[in-house]
Amino acid sequence: MSYLIRFISKTAAGGVEYHDRPVDAPAITIGRSTDQVLHLKDRRARLQHAVIELKGGVARITTTAMAGVTVNGKSERNAKLKVGDVIEVGANVIRVIDAPDGYAFAISFELREDAKVEHRVSRWSAPTSS
């Protein structure tokens, strides 16, 4: 399945930069482990913190983390997603955005304004074959 992750970062001059990352994988895996599609550096995230999957046209985020993830301000362990939803994992903010042509699903990713250096994304991981 083809997903788009739009990485949003602030420049030193106060502007905003966008970097699009196409992902061809069965799901968007999120966590601190280096094999995750979205590899977070935030210590508050588990190694395999959450998964976003699209099945039958319905997107869901699931997690086994006791704290869950925050979806639209509410702690969740399993939630249906739609455009406009905001997911938070520690200082990381993921928004469901309109998928451009050629993509089944899309998210944007950025850090909250109060994020510390140790919360920064360390790198985008290439999905592994399962």
Helices and strands as residue ranges (DSSP letters): E 2-10, E 16-24, E 28-31, E 38-39, E 50-55, E 58-62, E 69-71, E 74-76, E 78-81, E 86-89, E 92-97, E 105-111, G 117-119, E 123-124
